[in-house]
């Protein structure tokens, strides 16, 4: 295959890690694959972003809001997954790999899959996502359509806290809190935050 065709078909991938050692290790696993082209995360050109996380929670997932919005995210995690799966998908997560079992071949294969529009969530996370979709599609939403974080935000709203104070309390950005609220209002068919709070009160969540 001509070199120019190989370059044209390369998937642009960026690496984000909590420390330089982990970042260097991931780059080392990816840099010799001719079908991939490493780009800086700050450039916003990545089609796939590989994110290393020690612990995956709703709080750590909030950091993904700074990544390129069009990029598919592959999370390489060290510990057990603890975050809300639909929230992760909303923030661009399309694949999850266990760091202990992350070989070069598996990592490259997954990045290429995401670069061509695919996904690779573990079976347990797929099950949670499908269950949420099923419940959300019901005519009358039930309390389980809200994640613990969404419920907490509505609880704080009901107590009269501003979005800025809520964001500071749960260590999210104010923009992320607004996005979560818009998502809740959309799923519940509410036109305002007040209606969403009222729904949560009637459902016995707060």
KAKA-V98363 format. One record per residue. N is the residue number from 1. SS is DSSP state (H for helix, E for strand, L for the rest). PHI is phi in degrees with one decimal (none if undefined). OMEGA is omega in radians with two decimals (* if undefined). Layout:
{{N/SS/PHI/OMEGA} {N/SS/PHI/OMEGA}}
This chain:
{{1/L/none/3.13} {2/L/-56.5/-3.10} {3/H/-59.9/-3.11} {4/H/-64.8/3.10} {5/H/-71.7/3.10} {6/H/-61.9/-3.14} {7/H/-61.7/-3.09} {8/H/-64.3/-3.06} {9/L/-94.5/-3.13} {10/L/-65.3/3.05} {11/E/-89.7/3.13} {12/E/-82.1/-3.05} {13/E/-130.3/3.08} {14/E/-118.3/-3.13} {15/E/-121.1/3.09} {16/E/-127.1/-3.10} {17/L/-141.7/-3.10} {18/L/-74.7/-3.14} {19/L/-149.8/-3.05} {20/H/-68.8/-3.14} {21/H/-67.3/3.11} {22/H/-63.8/3.12} {23/H/-61.0/-3.14} {24/H/-64.3/3.13} {25/H/-64.6/3.13} {26/H/-66.8/3.11} {27/H/-61.5/3.12} {28/H/-60.9/-3.13} {29/H/-71.2/-3.03} {30/H/-102.1/-2.90} {31/L/-70.0/-3.11} {32/L/-93.4/3.11} {33/L/-88.4/-3.04} {34/L/-68.3/3.14} {35/L/-84.0/3.14} {36/E/-120.1/3.04} {37/E/-130.9/-3.13} {38/E/-76.0/3.12} {39/L/-132.1/3.10} {40/L/-66.9/3.12} {41/H/-58.0/-3.05} {42/H/-69.7/-3.10} {43/H/-70.7/-3.12} {44/L/72.8/-3.10} {45/L/-98.5/-3.04} {46/L/-67.6/3.00} {47/L/-89.1/3.10} {48/E/-133.7/3.06} {49/E/-118.5/3.07} {50/E/-93.5/-3.08} {51/E/-114.8/3.07} {52/E/-92.4/3.12} {53/E/-136.3/3.05} {54/L/-73.5/3.14} {55/L/-127.9/-3.12} {56/E/-100.6/3.11} {57/L/-129.3/3.08} {58/H/-59.2/-3.12} {59/H/-68.9/-3.14} {60/H/-69.3/3.11} {61/H/-65.6/-3.14} {62/H/-62.2/3.13} {63/H/-68.8/-3.12} {64/H/-70.2/-3.13} {65/H/-63.7/-3.14} {66/H/-86.4/-3.11} {67/L/-81.5/3.10} {68/L/-55.7/-3.02} {69/L/-65.5/-3.09} {70/L/-88.7/-3.08} {71/L/-81.6/2.99} {72/E/-84.4/-3.04} {73/E/-107.3/3.01} {74/E/-108.8/3.13} {75/E/-96.4/3.03} {76/E/-104.3/-3.00} {77/E/-111.2/-3.09} {78/L/-93.5/-3.10} {79/L/-113.7/-3.10} {80/L/-61.4/3.13} {81/E/-67.8/-3.12} {82/L/-128.7/-3.05} {83/L/-97.0/3.07} {84/L/-71.7/-3.03} {85/H/-65.4/3.12} {86/H/-58.0/3.09} {87/H/-62.7/3.11} {88/H/-62.2/3.13} {89/H/-64.4/3.10} {90/H/-60.4/-3.13} {91/L/-93.7/3.00} {92/L/100.0/-3.13} {93/E/-69.8/-3.14} {94/E/-120.9/3.13} {95/E/-156.7/3.13} {96/E/-136.7/3.09} {97/E/-126.7/3.06} {98/E/-80.5/-3.07} {99/H/-59.2/-3.10} {100/H/-65.9/-3.09} {101/H/-112.2/-3.06} {102/L/-93.3/3.10} {103/L/-81.1/3.11} {104/H/-59.6/-3.11} {105/H/-61.8/-3.13} {106/H/-66.3/-3.13} {107/H/-62.3/-3.13} {108/H/-63.3/3.14} {109/H/-59.4/-3.11} {110/H/-69.0/3.11} {111/H/-61.8/3.12} {112/H/-64.0/3.12} {113/H/-61.2/3.13} {114/H/-66.7/3.14} {115/H/-63.3/3.14} {116/L/-108.1/3.00} {117/L/91.5/-3.11} {118/L/-90.4/3.11} {119/L/-151.8/-3.09} {120/E/-152.9/3.07} {121/L/-80.8/3.07} {122/L/-58.3/-3.06} {123/H/-56.4/-3.11} {124/H/-64.0/3.13} {125/H/-73.6/3.06} {126/H/-60.8/3.14} {127/H/-61.9/3.13} {128/H/-64.6/-3.13} {129/H/-66.4/-3.14} {130/H/-65.0/3.12} {131/H/-64.3/3.12} {132/H/-65.0/3.13} {133/H/-61.8/3.13} {134/H/-61.7/-3.11} {135/H/-68.9/3.13} {136/H/-66.1/-3.13} {137/L/-77.9/3.11} {138/L/-68.8/-3.09} {139/L/-60.4/-3.14} {140/L/-108.6/-3.13} {141/L/-58.5/3.08} {142/L/-113.8/-3.07} {143/H/-56.4/-3.06} {144/H/-76.5/3.06} {145/H/-76.7/3.12} {146/L/-108.0/3.06} {147/L/-79.5/3.09} {148/H/-56.0/3.13} {149/H/-68.0/3.12} {150/H/-62.9/3.11} {151/H/-63.1/3.13} {152/H/-61.8/-3.13} {153/H/-64.6/3.10} {154/H/-65.5/3.10} {155/H/-61.6/-3.14} {156/H/-66.6/3.07} {157/H/-62.2/-3.12} {158/H/-64.0/3.13} {159/L/-87.8/3.05} {160/L/92.4/-3.14} {161/L/-75.7/3.06} {162/L/-77.1/3.12} {163/H/-61.7/3.13} {164/H/-63.7/3.14} {165/H/-68.7/3.10} {166/H/-62.9/3.14} {167/H/-59.9/3.13} {168/H/-65.9/-3.08} {169/H/-68.9/-3.09} {170/H/-100.7/3.07} {171/L/63.4/3.03} {172/L/-113.1/2.98} {173/L/-79.6/3.12} {174/H/-62.0/3.11} {175/H/-63.5/3.14} {176/H/-64.7/3.10} {177/H/-60.9/3.12} {178/H/-61.2/-3.14} {179/H/-63.5/3.11} {180/H/-63.7/3.13} {181/H/-64.0/3.11} {182/H/-61.8/3.11} {183/H/-64.3/3.11} {184/H/-63.2/-3.12} {185/H/-61.4/3.13} {186/H/-65.7/-3.12} {187/H/-67.3/-3.09} {188/H/-89.8/-3.11} {189/L/73.0/-3.14} {190/L/-95.4/-3.12} {191/L/-94.4/-3.11} {192/L/-149.0/3.08} {193/H/-65.0/-3.14} {194/H/-62.1/3.11} {195/H/-63.8/3.13} {196/H/-64.7/3.10} {197/H/-63.5/3.13} {198/H/-62.0/3.09} {199/H/-60.7/-3.11} {200/H/-64.5/3.11} {201/H/-68.1/3.14} {202/H/-63.9/-3.13} {203/L/-79.0/3.12} {204/L/80.0/-3.11} {205/L/-83.8/-3.09} {206/L/-133.7/*}}
